[in-house]
């Protein structure tokens, strides 16, 4: 289903851009479309999936390659609960005939799976309806306004087009309604030593009324939290004082290293950063780390803003093998978040390669409440 979703979104994007092309996957054996057609024609054999489609990709091509299609131009997945959203809807008529179509914008709790008659359409969370007249061989766009539920959760938004011969066609997107993250009062009791800070870091801590400092003299394990916001901004003076931080961690202090593409402070945390990144991150089996408190597994997929990056790289090296691994990208061997033991010490450092810094400024279009919720979790003295 993930392959079908990605393929459909890419195909729709190319059609919205009026890209000419030949789509060989429509006839490729791995889509099993020919098998489904043969089953329908002969009545022999069995389609391997459901609703007369041989596979999810077969179902998605029925919609995304339809000559007449209403396509949602919607990439971002994360929104606030109760938020009203205006989205572009592209009306595509690649046929030689005018078309009068009806479009239902349907919000459901279940994935329609590109099945035009999906049962979830009969019990929508919300529904908005439109009628359009499309001239032959035209591409036009309009806007539709829809609203997220007041209840936090994961949903699907679908534009279902009817009015042309044959089955309905779908343009579907996953969306999530997330409560706006709240900084608990307990976090205001700590002092945050922010190393490698930039304007975004200063703005975020200040906007939430959190105490910050850059000098890490006389660190107190139960009072201070050290945050390495941007490792590339660390100074030689910071690195010369590695023993101070190591003593702090050994005494129970908390150090959090946020996502970085380059890490050379091996004396503090003996890890290497790799280049494997991605827009889909997964929990290791049976892991329930406090940094993921209140975070649903499907919320670790495609954060707001192109290209939807969730992890900026992976962690490597012997220290990672001895760590408590929390999250991975692409495959379990590529860890992106872990509690890593410090060399010659008893404490651990939370090292996260999640792209949180880029997604926590509420005034920017790429803001994602999931990323901000994870950042707040990482600052708590709970592990």
C-alpha positions as CSV (number, residue, x, y, z in Angstrom):
1,X,0.0,0.0,0.0
2,X,2.9,2.4,0.7
3,X,4.3,1.7,-2.8
4,X,0.8,2.3,-4.3
5,X,0.4,5.6,-2.4
6,X,3.9,6.9,-3.4
7,X,3.3,5.8,-7.0
8,X,-0.1,7.5,-7.2
9,X,1.1,10.7,-5.7
10,X,4.1,10.9,-8.1
11,X,1.9,10.2,-11.1
12,X,-0.7,12.8,-10.0
13,X,2.0,15.3,-9.5
14,X,3.4,14.7,-13.0
15,X,-0.1,15.0,-14.5
16,X,-0.7,18.3,-12.6
17,X,2.5,19.5,-14.2
18,X,1.3,18.4,-17.6
19,X,4.3,16.1,-18.1
20,X,4.0,14.0,-21.2
21,X,5.2,10.4,-20.7
22,X,4.9,6.7,-21.2
23,X,4.0,4.8,-18.1
24,X,5.5,1.3,-18.5
25,X,4.5,0.2,-15.0
26,X,0.9,0.1,-16.1
27,X,1.7,-3.1,-18.1
28,X,4.5,-4.5,-16.0
29,X,4.1,-7.9,-14.7
30,X,4.7,-7.0,-11.0
31,X,1.5,-4.8,-11.0
32,X,-0.5,-8.0,-11.8
33,X,-3.0,-5.9,-13.7
34,X,-3.1,-8.4,-16.6
35,X,-3.8,-11.2,-14.2
36,X,-6.9,-9.4,-12.8
37,X,-8.1,-8.6,-16.4
38,X,-7.7,-12.3,-17.3
39,X,-9.7,-13.4,-14.2
40,X,-12.5,-11.0,-15.1
41,X,-12.6,-12.1,-18.7
42,X,-12.5,-15.9,-18.1
43,X,-13.9,-16.3,-14.7
44,X,-11.0,-18.6,-13.9
45,X,-8.4,-18.2,-11.3
46,X,-8.4,-15.6,-8.6
47,X,-7.4,-12.0,-8.2
48,X,-4.7,-11.9,-5.5
49,X,-6.0,-8.9,-3.6
50,X,-9.6,-7.5,-3.4
51,X,-12.4,-5.6,-5.2
52,X,-11.3,-7.1,-8.6
53,X,-7.9,-5.6,-8.3
54,X,-4.8,-7.9,-8.3
55,X,-2.8,-5.7,-5.9
56,X,-2.9,-2.2,-4.3
57,X,-0.8,-0.8,-7.2
58,X,-3.3,-2.1,-9.7
59,X,-6.0,-0.2,-7.8
60,X,-4.0,3.0,-7.6
61,X,-3.4,3.0,-11.4
62,X,-7.1,2.7,-12.0
63,X,-7.4,6.2,-10.4
64,X,-4.2,8.0,-11.0
65,X,-4.2,7.2,-14.7
66,X,-7.8,7.9,-15.3
67,X,-8.3,10.4,-18.1
68,X,-10.7,12.4,-15.9
69,X,-9.5,13.0,-12.3
70,X,-9.8,15.4,-9.5
71,X,-6.3,15.5,-7.9
72,X,-5.5,16.8,-4.4
73,X,-2.4,18.9,-4.4
74,X,-1.7,18.0,-0.8
75,X,1.7,17.0,0.6
76,X,1.8,18.0,4.2
77,X,0.3,15.4,6.6
78,X,0.3,17.1,10.0
79,X,-2.3,19.6,11.2
80,X,-3.7,20.8,14.5
81,X,-6.9,19.2,15.8
82,X,-9.9,21.3,14.6
83,X,-7.7,23.2,12.0
84,X,-9.4,24.4,8.9
85,X,-7.3,23.8,5.8
86,X,-7.6,25.2,2.2
87,X,-6.2,22.8,-0.4
88,X,-5.8,23.1,-4.2
89,X,-7.8,20.6,-6.2
90,X,-6.7,20.1,-9.8
91,X,-9.4,19.1,-12.3
92,X,-7.8,17.1,-15.0
93,X,-9.6,16.2,-18.3
94,X,-7.3,14.5,-20.7
95,X,-10.1,13.0,-22.7
96,X,-11.4,14.4,-26.0
97,X,-14.9,15.0,-24.5
98,X,-16.3,17.6,-22.1
99,X,-17.2,16.1,-18.7
100,X,-19.6,17.0,-15.9
101,X,-18.2,15.5,-12.7
102,X,-19.2,15.3,-9.1
103,X,-16.5,15.4,-6.5
104,X,-16.9,14.3,-2.9
105,X,-14.1,15.4,-0.5
106,X,-14.3,12.7,2.2
107,X,-12.5,12.4,5.5
108,X,-12.3,8.9,6.9
109,X,-10.6,7.1,9.8
110,X,-9.7,4.1,7.6
111,X,-7.6,4.0,4.4
112,X,-9.8,3.6,1.3
113,X,-7.0,1.5,-0.3
114,X,-7.8,3.0,-3.7
115,X,-11.0,1.0,-3.8
116,X,-13.8,3.2,-5.3
117,X,-16.5,1.4,-3.2
118,X,-14.5,1.3,0.0
119,X,-16.9,0.7,3.0
120,X,-15.3,3.7,4.9
121,X,-17.0,6.1,2.5
122,X,-20.3,5.0,3.9
123,X,-19.3,6.2,7.4
124,X,-17.2,9.3,6.9
125,X,-15.9,11.6,9.6
126,X,-16.8,14.6,7.4
127,X,-17.8,15.1,3.7
128,X,-17.9,18.1,1.3
129,X,-19.4,17.9,-2.2
130,X,-18.8,19.9,-5.4
131,X,-19.9,19.8,-9.1
132,X,-17.7,20.8,-12.0
133,X,-17.9,21.2,-15.7
134,X,-14.7,20.3,-17.5
135,X,-13.8,21.1,-21.1
136,X,-12.1,18.5,-23.1
137,X,-8.3,18.4,-22.9
138,X,-8.0,20.9,-20.0
139,X,-6.3,21.3,-16.7
140,X,-7.8,23.8,-14.2
141,X,-7.5,24.2,-10.5
142,X,-9.8,25.4,-7.7
143,X,-9.6,25.3,-3.9
144,X,-11.5,23.2,-1.4
145,X,-11.7,23.9,2.3
146,X,-11.9,21.0,4.8
147,X,-11.5,20.7,8.5
148,X,-9.7,18.3,10.8
149,X,-11.6,16.7,13.6
150,X,-11.3,18.0,17.2
151,X,-10.2,14.5,18.1
152,X,-6.5,13.7,17.8
153,X,-5.8,10.8,15.4
154,X,-4.8,9.6,12.0
155,X,-7.2,10.1,9.0
156,X,-7.5,9.9,5.2
157,X,-8.6,12.6,2.9
158,X,-10.0,11.5,-0.4
159,X,-11.3,13.3,-3.5
160,X,-13.7,10.8,-5.1
161,X,-14.7,11.6,-8.7
162,X,-17.9,10.3,-10.2
163,X,-20.0,11.3,-13.3
164,X,-17.9,9.6,-16.0
165,X,-18.5,6.0,-17.3
166,X,-17.1,3.3,-15.1
167,X,-16.1,3.1,-11.5
168,X,-15.3,6.2,-9.4
169,X,-11.7,7.3,-9.2
170,X,-9.8,8.5,-6.1
171,X,-7.1,10.9,-5.1
172,X,-6.3,10.0,-1.5
173,X,-3.8,11.4,1.1
174,X,-3.1,10.5,4.7
175,X,-3.4,13.3,7.2
176,X,-3.2,13.5,11.0
177,X,-4.8,15.7,13.6
178,X,-2.4,16.5,16.4
179,X,-3.1,18.5,19.6
180,X,-0.8,21.5,19.8
181,X,2.1,20.5,22.0
182,X,2.2,22.0,25.4
183,X,5.4,22.5,27.4
184,X,4.7,21.1,30.9
185,X,5.4,23.3,33.9
186,X,8.0,20.9,35.1
187,X,10.3,21.9,32.2
188,X,10.4,25.4,33.4
189,X,12.1,24.2,36.6
190,X,15.3,23.3,34.6
191,X,18.0,25.3,33.1
192,X,18.9,24.4,29.5
193,X,22.5,24.7,28.4
194,X,22.1,25.0,24.6
195,X,25.3,24.4,22.8
196,X,25.7,25.2,19.1
197,X,22.6,27.3,19.3
198,X,21.3,29.5,16.5
199,X,18.5,32.0,16.2
200,X,15.9,29.3,15.8
201,X,17.0,27.6,19.0
202,X,16.9,30.9,21.0
203,X,13.5,31.7,19.6
204,X,12.0,28.3,20.5
205,X,13.2,28.2,24.1
206,X,12.3,31.8,24.7
207,X,8.8,31.4,23.2
208,X,8.1,28.7,25.7
209,X,9.5,30.5,28.7
210,X,12.4,28.1,29.3
211,X,15.6,29.2,31.1
212,X,18.6,28.9,28.8
213,X,22.4,29.4,29.2
214,X,25.5,28.7,27.1
215,X,28.0,28.4,29.9
216,X,28.3,24.9,31.4
217,X,30.2,25.7,34.6
218,X,28.9,24.0,37.7
219,X,26.4,21.8,36.0
220,X,23.8,20.2,38.3
221,X,22.4,16.9,37.2
222,X,18.9,17.5,38.7
223,X,18.7,21.1,37.6
224,X,20.4,21.3,34.2
225,X,19.8,19.7,30.8
226,X,22.4,20.0,28.1
227,X,21.1,20.3,24.5
228,X,23.5,20.2,21.5
229,X,21.3,21.9,19.0
230,X,23.6,22.1,16.1
231,X,26.9,20.1,16.3
232,X,28.4,22.0,13.5
233,X,28.3,25.2,15.6
234,X,30.3,23.7,18.5
235,X,33.4,25.7,19.3
236,X,36.9,24.5,20.2
237,X,36.2,25.7,23.7
238,X,33.2,23.5,24.0
239,X,35.2,20.5,22.9
240,X,38.1,21.2,25.3
241,X,35.7,20.9,28.2
242,X,34.5,17.4,27.4
243,X,35.4,16.1,30.9
244,X,32.9,18.5,32.5
245,X,30.1,17.0,30.4
246,X,31.2,13.5,31.0
247,X,31.2,14.0,34.8
248,X,27.7,15.6,34.5
249,X,26.3,12.6,32.6
250,X,28.0,10.1,34.9
251,X,26.3,11.8,37.8
252,X,22.9,11.4,36.2
253,X,22.7,14.5,34.1
254,X,20.9,14.6,30.8
255,X,22.5,15.4,27.4
256,X,20.5,15.4,24.2
257,X,22.2,15.6,20.8
258,X,19.8,16.7,18.1
259,X,20.0,15.7,14.4
260,X,23.2,16.5,12.6
261,X,24.9,15.4,9.4
262,X,28.3,15.8,10.8
263,X,29.7,14.7,14.2
264,X,33.3,14.8,15.2
265,X,33.1,15.1,19.0
266,X,34.1,11.5,19.5
267,X,35.5,12.1,23.0
268,X,32.0,12.9,24.2
269,X,30.0,10.4,22.2
270,X,31.8,7.7,20.2
271,X,29.6,7.5,17.2
272,X,29.7,8.2,13.5
273,X,26.9,9.7,11.5
274,X,26.0,8.1,8.2
275,X,24.1,9.5,5.2
276,X,21.1,7.2,5.3
277,X,18.1,9.5,5.7
278,X,14.4,9.2,5.0
279,X,10.8,10.3,5.4
280,X,9.7,7.1,7.1
281,X,11.1,6.1,10.5
282,X,10.1,3.1,12.6
283,X,10.4,2.0,16.2
284,X,12.4,-1.0,17.1
285,X,10.3,-3.9,18.3
286,X,9.2,-3.8,21.9
287,X,10.7,-0.3,22.4
288,X,8.7,2.2,24.4
289,X,11.1,5.1,25.0
290,X,9.9,8.3,26.7
291,X,10.9,10.4,23.7
292,X,8.0,8.8,21.9
293,X,5.4,9.3,24.6
294,X,2.1,10.2,22.9
295,X,3.6,9.7,19.4
296,X,1.8,7.3,17.2
297,X,3.9,5.1,14.9
298,X,2.3,6.4,11.8
299,X,3.2,10.0,12.8
300,X,6.9,9.2,12.1
301,X,6.1,9.3,8.4
302,X,6.7,12.3,6.2
303,X,6.9,15.5,8.3
304,X,5.6,18.8,6.8
305,X,7.5,20.5,4.0
306,X,9.2,19.1,1.0
307,X,10.9,16.6,0.9
308,X,9.2,15.4,4.1
309,X,12.4,14.5,5.9
310,X,12.0,12.8,9.3
311,X,15.6,11.6,9.8
312,X,18.7,13.5,8.5
313,X,21.1,10.5,8.8
314,X,21.8,7.4,10.8
315,X,24.1,6.5,13.6
316,X,27.0,4.1,13.3
317,X,30.0,2.8,15.2
318,X,30.8,0.4,18.2
319,X,29.0,2.7,20.7
320,X,25.7,2.3,18.8
321,X,26.0,-1.5,19.1
322,X,26.0,-1.1,22.9
323,X,23.2,1.4,23.0
324,X,19.5,1.2,23.6
325,X,18.2,1.6,20.0
326,X,15.0,3.4,19.6
327,X,14.3,4.2,16.0
328,X,15.5,3.1,12.6
329,X,15.2,4.2,8.9
330,X,15.1,2.1,5.7
331,X,16.1,-1.1,7.6
332,X,16.8,-2.0,11.3
333,X,20.5,-1.9,10.8
334,X,20.3,1.9,10.2
335,X,19.6,3.3,13.7
336,X,18.5,7.0,13.9
337,X,17.9,7.4,17.7
338,X,19.5,5.7,20.7
339,X,20.5,6.1,24.3
340,X,24.3,5.8,23.8
341,X,26.7,5.0,26.7
342,X,29.6,7.4,27.1
343,X,33.1,5.9,26.9
344,X,34.6,5.1,30.4
345,X,31.4,6.3,32.2
346,X,28.1,5.0,33.5
347,X,25.8,7.5,32.0
348,X,24.1,7.7,28.6
349,X,23.5,10.4,26.0
350,X,20.3,10.6,24.0
351,X,21.4,10.9,20.4
352,X,18.6,11.6,17.9
353,X,19.0,12.0,14.1
354,X,15.4,13.2,13.7
355,X,15.0,16.5,11.8
356,X,13.2,18.3,14.7
357,X,15.1,21.6,14.6
358,X,13.7,22.5,11.2
359,X,10.1,21.7,12.2
360,X,9.5,23.4,15.5
361,X,9.1,27.1,14.6
362,X,5.3,27.6,14.6
363,X,5.5,30.7,12.3
364,X,7.0,28.7,9.4
365,X,5.2,26.6,6.8
366,X,7.3,23.5,7.6
367,X,6.2,23.5,11.3
368,X,5.1,20.0,12.4
369,X,3.5,19.5,15.8
370,X,4.8,15.9,15.8
371,X,8.4,17.1,15.7
372,X,7.8,19.6,18.4
373,X,6.1,17.0,20.6
374,X,9.2,14.8,20.3
375,X,11.5,17.7,21.2
376,X,9.6,18.4,24.3
377,X,9.7,14.7,25.3
378,X,13.4,14.6,24.8
379,X,13.9,17.5,27.2
380,X,12.2,15.8,30.1
381,X,14.3,14.2,32.9
382,X,12.4,10.9,32.6
383,X,14.9,8.3,31.5
